Amino acid sequence: MADGGGSGASGAIPGPRGSRGRGPGGPPARRGRRVLRWVSSVLALLILGTAGAGYLYYRHLNGSIQTDALNLGDTKLGGSKPNAFGQTPLNILLIGSDARDGDENKSLGGGRDTFDGPPLADVQMLLHLSADRSNMSVVSMPRDTLLKMPKCTEPGGKVHQASKGLVQTNESLQRGGPGCTVAAWQELTKIPIDHFMMIDFKGVVSMADAIGGVPVCVEQNVHSRTREGHGSGLKLPKGDNVIQGEVALQWLRTRYGFEDGTDIGRTRAQHMYMNSLAREFRKNAKLSNPVKLNSLAQAAIKAMVVDPGLNKIDKLYDLSMELKKVPTGRITMTTMPWIQSPRDGNRVEPKPGEAEELFRMVREDIALDGQGGTPAATPAASAAPSTPPVTDPAAAPGKIPVMVRNATGGKSTPEGKVKLRASEVATLLAGKGFTRAMADNQPAAEDTTVIRYAGLDQAGDALAVATAIGLPPAAVQRSTDVSGVTLFVGKDWRSGAAITPPAPAPTKAPDSARPLNGDDDKACMRIQEGFTW
């Protein structure tokens, strides 16, 4: 959603398509009439997580929860995998739909020519909860990002073919629903997405009021209004402000007036608001009122669509309890590193190298703040994902049964599977003392070599095998799909006696991701020239 028109929170009609000229991220006309509503998802989770004793109030809300398919794409990553110690991270995609359905959304959203039209996924944020629940990472993708869209098949059978060229990412929602937005993220990032929450904004105003306001800061007086009447209408004096109701909605909508007037600056403002909101929910005593909590929860739940894994109040409650374990000082908000698109100067594309660095850190469960797996982690420990101490030591190599599967090929590998590769690697392991290693002829295909095991009493054994062949701890996973320690020889080890170790993972989010810490209550929005008063 973007700046609308008129006065107050109702918004104004943006200028003609392609007129922004202010840098990447600013919207063309039709997409300029969107209002951000991702915040409802955060509110919903925090509210439910704070409820505690009021939990029973929410059981009757189950029938209000709307559900849609999780993943409409052909690529199924199978959800997040447990690490070597049985701990599983969670990846949740927060989607802000610009749907103009319902009287409340229409009255707040502006853009009358888009009422009841097909929605766009104008806000997309991936929330990653670490396996050990010590930290949380959020990665936003600018809505004007150009991507290749995957093939998406709706539950009813309608097929949306993969795009031949690049398509703006927010159009994914029109290709069958939120399940296609999930599919597009998985294709780009290779991050398994466990859940999604798609939100509209009709509950934002009442919830911001109920909490008593959210503190924000601007470096100068700001008024988001252009000479043509475009903008959110936000008007605040320099310094700290506590915003409520429609003013909070204006903050989330503001593009003109923040930084360079693009969606990139608006994303920064969203991150500041989101962090401040989390701090307020954790300290605000008003939320001990079960009647108020019930009202807030109803507003949030009625505004959301979730996947089948979150379509019950107890599931949402359990999820919120997991999120509450993370201290605000270990929440890191980031934006996907981007470049101005060489194909379209009004669009952006993932920045080569640095965008993949950020995605890899999420895939490997590495904290974006550089503090490692626990708040007390030393700098030396921050280079690796969280790894609690092994409670079950490894047996002697000769006593560890190891099954070896040939996963070097598949449909996506033109050269096919390497013949007898499992036997070759089993022989290599035997030479390293693992004399009980043997080839397993079950079919498998893996991009990278991994070791999976069944029970926690096998964790030490699996790590010993990984160490012997040069695999990092992140390549060891607990899984119910195997019965014992099983080595999957992936496409990255098609030949040779030694696997080429991956390049060291980054230890901290790149500066281009503009990381913002959840405890940073001094953050202040820079104001665009010409929008002060």
N, C-alpha and C positions, 0 to 999 in steps of 0.2 A: 504494500500500500504506500501511497505517496501523498504529497501535498495536494490538498483539494482547493476549493475556492469559496468565495463568500466571506462572511465574518465568523469569528470564533472558530470552533472546531469543525464547522461544516465544510470548510475548504473552498478553494477557487479552481477554476478550470485552467490547467497549464497551457503553455504556448504550443505552437505547431510542432509536429514531429521533427526531431533533429535540430531544434532551435537552441538547445541548451548551451553548447559551445563552452562548457565550463570544465571539461575533463571527463574521464571515463566514469561510468556509474550512474550518471543522470538519466532519467527516463524519457522516452519519447512520449507523445501526448497521451495516448490511450493508457499506457502503463504508468503515466504520471498521476493518475487519479486513484492511487491506492493508499490505504491507511494501514499501518503496521499493526499486527495483532498477535505476534508471537508471545507477547508478555503474558497473555492469559494462561498459556501452558505452564509458565514458570509459577504464576500465582496458584494455579490449580495444584501443582505438586507441593509447593511450600505450604499451602493451606491444609491440604490433606495430611501432610507430614506433621504439622503443628497440632492437629486436632487432638491426638492422644485419646483422652477420656471421652471425647465426642464422637468416637468412631462409629458407634451404633446409629448415630443420626443419619449416616450416609447410606445405609443399606438400601433404603427405599429409592435411592437415586439410580440404582442399577439400570432400570428401564429407560433412563434418559440418555444413557451413553450410546453414541452412534459409533458404528464399527465399519471398517473397510479393510480390503485385502492388504497384507503387509508388503508383498513384492510381486509385481506383475511382469518382471523381466525374466529372461531365460537363465541368467546367471544366479545361481543359488549358493551363497557362501555358507549357509548353514548356521548362521548366528555366531556369536562370540564363543571362542573355545576356552576352556579352563586352562590356566597356566600349569606349570609343573607341580604346583602345590594345591591344585583343585580350586583355586580362586578364579572367578569368572568376571571379566569386565562387562560393562553394559554400554551399548551405543544406541542413542535415541535421537531420531531426526525430528526436530521441531519445525513444523511447516506453517507459515502464515498464509492463509488463503485470502484472496481479495474478493471473495464471493459477495455479490450485492443482493443477497436473498434475505427476506424478512424485514419488517418495518424498522427494527432497531438498527440493523446493519446499514440500511439505506439512509436513515436519518443521520448517522454518524459518518458514513463513508464518502459522501459526495459522489461525483462521477455518474450523474443520472443516466447517461447514455449507455452505461454498462450494467444497469440494474437487471438482475436475473439472467445475465449472460454467463458464458463459461468462465470459470475462475482461473487465476494464475497463482503459482506458488511464489509469491513475491518476497517472502522471507523464508530462508532455509538456514537452520542452525543445527549442527551435529553436536550433541552433548555426549561426552565420553566420561563415564564413571570408572575410575581405575579398579582393577581386580581386588586390591586390598582396601578399597574405599578410603584411601588417604587423600586423594586429590580428584579434581574434576576439570576437564578441558572442554571448551566450547569453540567450535570452528564455524564461522559464518561464511557463506558464499554470496558475493554480490549478485543481485537478481539479474543483472545484465551480462552475466558470464555466458560465453558461447561454448557449447559442448556438443558432442555427438550423442544423440538420443538413442537409447537401446530399443529393441523390439519389446513391446508391451502387449500382453494379452489379457483382456478383461475377463473376470470370472464367467461372464455370459458367453465368451468365445470371440468377441470382437477383437481383431488384431490391429495394432498400430505398428507398422513396419519401422525398422531402424532408420534413422534419418541418413540421407546420403551425404549431407554436409553438416555444418555447425548450426545449432539451434539455440536460442536463448533459453537458459536453464529454467526460468519460471514457466515456460510453456509445457513442462513435463506433466503438470497437473491435468492438462487437457487431454492427455493421452491415456485416459482410463482412471485417473484418480491418484491419490497419494502413493499408491503402490508403484506407480511409474516414476515418481520423484525419488522414492527409495531406490529403485533400480538404477536410475541415472547416477545417484551418488555412489552406489556400489561399483558401477562400471568405471567411474573416474578414480575413486580413491582406493578400491579393493579393501575397504573397511566393511566388515559384516555388520549390518544394521539389525538390531534386535527388535526395536519398536519404533513407531512413529506416533506423534501427536499433532493433529492438524487443528488449527484454532482460528476462530473469527474473533472480533474485538468487542462484541456487545457487552461483555462483562467487565471490561477494563475500567470504565469510569466508576462504577459502583464499588469495585474492589479497591481502587486507589483511594477513594473516599473512606472506606471502612478501616483501612490501615492507618489513617491519619495523615497521609501524604508521604511522598518519597523525596528525599533531599537530592538536589542536583545543583550544578554550578556552571555559570557562564563567565567568561573572561571579560566581557563587555556587555552593556545593555544590548539586547537583541530584539528585533521585530522581524518575524518571517513573513514578509510581504513585499512583492516586487511592484514596480510601477504599473504593471499590467494587472495587478491584483492576484497574482499567483502566490502560493505559500500557505503554510498551516495556520498562520495568524498568531503563532506563539509570540508573546511579548513579556520579557522578563528583565528586571534590573540586574546590573553587574553583581557578581558574587553568588553567595549561597541562597537557594530558594527551596522551599518545600512545596511541591506541586501535587495537586489533587484533581480528580474528576477529568473534565474535558481538557484542562491545561496539561495534565499528564499525557492525554491522548495526543495533544498538539506536539508535545516534546517528541513523542515516538514517530510522528509523521514528518517532522521538520527536516527538509533537505536544504531549501533556500535559507541561508543564514548561518549554517554550520560549516566551518572549515572552508572547503572550496565549492560548496553548493552541489555536491554529488552524493550518490548513494553511499559512497565510502565514508564520508563524514557522518551521514545519518547512522550508519552501522556503529560507528564509534559512540554516538550518543545513546544508542540502544544498549550497548555494552555497559556504559556507565549507569544507566537506569537499572538494568538487570542486576548488577552487583549491589547497588544501593537498596534495591527492593529486597534482595536476599538478606542483607544486614538488618533491615527494618523488621522483616518477618521474624527473625530470630530473637530480636530484643523487645518487640512490641507486646506489652502485657495485655492489650485489648483482645488479643487472639485467644485468650483463655476463656472467652465467652462462647459457650457452645451454640447458642442461638445465632450469634453473628457468624460463627464459623459455618454453620449449616447454610445460612444465606449466601455466604461467599462461595462455598463449595457448589451450591446449586447453580450459581451464575457461571462458574468456571466450567462445570461439567456439561451444561447445556450448550456451551460454546465450542465444544471439542468433538473431534472424530479421532478414534484410536484404532490400532490393529487388534485382532482377536486376543492377543496376549495381554491386553490391558483393559478389556471390556467389562471388568467387574470392579466394584469399589474396593474390595479387599486387595485386588491386584494393584490398583493405583496407590492404595495405602501402603502396601509392602514396598512398592517402588519409592514412594516418598520417604519412607524410613531409611532406605539405603542412601538416598540423596542427602538426608540430614546428617549422616555420619561425617560428611566432608566439611571441615571448617572453612569459613569464607576466605581465609588467607591462603587456601590451597585451591581456589577457583581461578582459572585463567581463561579470559575471554580473548579470542583472536579472530582475525579475518584472513581468509585464504589469500596468500600472496598472489598478486595479479599484475598483468601488464595490459596496457591499452592494446586492443585487438588490431593487428595489422590489416585485417579484413574490413573492419568497421570501427572508425575512431570513436564512436559513441558506445562501444561495447568493450568488455574486458575478457581476458582469457587467463587460465592458470599460469602463474609465472614459472617457467621451466626451472627445474631444480629445487627451488625453495618451496613451492606448493607440495611437491612430492616429499620433501623433508618433513613438512608438517603432517602430512597424511601418514608417513611411516611412523612417526612418533606415536600417533594415535593407534595405529595397527599393532605396534609393539608395546603398547601400554607404558610409554615413557612420559613422565610428568612434564608438561610444557613450561613449568616455572623453574626447571633445573634443580629442584630439591630432592629428586629421587622419590622412592616409594613411601617414605614416612617423613613427618615434619622434622625429625631430628637427623635425617640422612646427611652424611658428609658429602662434600663435593665429589670425592672419589667414587661414591656409590651412585651418584646421580646419572651416570652414563648407562645404567642398565634398568630394565623394568623392575618393579617391586618383586623381590624374591625373599620370602621368609626363610629362616634357617631350616635345613633338612632335618626332620625328626627321625627319619628312617634311613640309616646309612646304607650305602651300596654294598651288595655282596661282592665276593671276589669275582673277577671277570669270567672265569671258567664256570661259575655257578649261575650265571645270568642267562636265561633263555631269551633269544632275540629272534623275532620273525622279521624277514626282510622282504618288502614288496617292491616290485618294479613299477614306479609311478612316473616314468620318464616321458610318457607320451599320452596321446589322447586325440580327440577330434580337433583340438586347437593346435596340435603340433604337426606341421606338414611332414616332417621327416619320420614321424611315427615313433613307436616305442623301441628302445634299444634291447635287442634280443639278449637273453641270459644275464641282464644287468643285475637282477637280484642275487643270482648265484655268485657273480663276480664280487659283489659287495659283501656277501656272507663270508666268502673266502678271505677278504681283506680283514673283516672283523675277527675271524679265527686267528689270523696272524697277529692280532693285537691282544690275544688271550681270551677272546669271547668264543670259546670252542663250541658253545651250544647254539651259535647263530646258524640259521638255516633259511633257505629261500621259501617264500610263500607265493603261490601262483594266483592269488585272488586279484581281480582287476583293481587298478587304482590309477589316479592321475593327480599330480601335485605340481604346482609351479615351483615350489621350493622344497628342499628336503626337510622333513620333520620327523620327530619321534613321538609316538603316542603310547600311552599306557592306561591300564584299567583302574587299578586301586592305588591308594596313597602309599601302601607298603611297597609299591614298585617305583615310587618317585626317585629315590636315590639311585636305583639301578638304571633308570632311563637317563638321568643326568650323567651317570658314568659313561654310558654309551655315547652321549652327545660330546662329552669332553674328549673321548678317544678319537673321534672323527672330526673334531674342530667345529662343532655346532654350538651356537650360543644358547643360554638357558631359555630364551624366548622361543626357540624351536622345539621345546619339549612341552607337550600338552597332555592333560588328562582327558580321556575320551571313553564313552560307553560303546564305541564302535569297534573296539579291540578287546581281546581277552588278556593280553600281556604286553610286554614291551615290544613295540613294532616300529621298525624303521621304514619310512616311506622314502625311497630314493627318487627325488624329484627331477624336474626338467633342468634344474641348475647343476646336476651332477650326472651327466650322461656318459662320462668317461673319466678315466684317471683313477689313481689310487688315493688321492686326497681331494676333498671338496674345497673349492675356493671360498674362503670365508667372506661373508658380506662386508661391505665397507662399514666402518663404525657408524652407529646411529647418532644423530644429533643429540645433544644433552639439554638443549633449551630451544624454545621456539624462535625462529628467525625474526630479526627486528622488523622485517617487512610484513609480518603477521600482526604487528602492533599489539603485543600482549598487554592485557590489563588485569591486574590482580584484584581479587574480590575484596580485599581489605583496604584498597586504595580509596579512601574517602576524601582525598585532596584533588582527585581528577577534576578537570574543569574544561568545558568545551570552548575551543577557539572559535571566534565569530568571523564570518565572512565579511569582507570589506563591502560597505554600502548597505548593511543591514543592522546598523546601530541607530540609536536615537538618544 
